[in-house]
């Protein structure tokens, strides 16, 4: 999720400060080495630096809802950079969307990487407080040798700090590229599975357009987009009946005012 008008203002919290409020987790740098090299290809580096070592203890996952309703606020440019990777975007979406734990092997299958490469990416996300290692949940199909991972919150908000927005634009591009993959796959699926005898067009997979709105209607349009996302996110989290079939639905909601045509009195945020 890109910044909304409700996104909290960045603060100058120290690296050791992990929680800003009961429902907010500030993603931060929790290791001295913040520029560890990324593996080339699919394989992870042969050696690891002490900065990526596992914590001495793990948080048990049993009885806890992933994230506990907390929002992950990412303002550190290096933390945003850590998110600017296709595999890591998919990992965060999977852990937050499923509200469940996953192993490196499961996430590797999702992203098309090897388990060792995925372990590297998970450790990088862990260094910035975005994911954590947990014990296998009760009843998990696991022999106990492979760690489980979960997201540190239930949503992610990115915001620039002090005008340093280059990493934010890179992250937005990564998000758009990832969504583009899903969109192309949906177009191909519909074309291959389209009933040629059907006269009723399928529901749109994306809406495009522009609207000419006054200030009041523009604010209402953007507000209702935000409310729609929040409403169905809540429905998704509350759907616990295993007897009801569900599947993941990807979405992209965005309203972009034309900044070349400022409204009267508009001079910033």
Secondary structure by P-SEA (a helix, b strand, c coil): cccccccccccccccccccccccbbbbcccccccccccccccccccccccccccccbbbbccccccccbbbbbbccaaaaaaaccaaaaaaaaaaaaacccccaaaaaaaacccaaaaaaaaaaaaaaccbbbbcccccccccccbbbbbbcccbbbbbbcccccaaaaaaaaaaaaaaaaaaaaaaaaaaaacccccccccccccccccccccaaaaaaaaaaaaaaaaaaaaaaaacccccbbbbbbbbcccccccccccccccccc
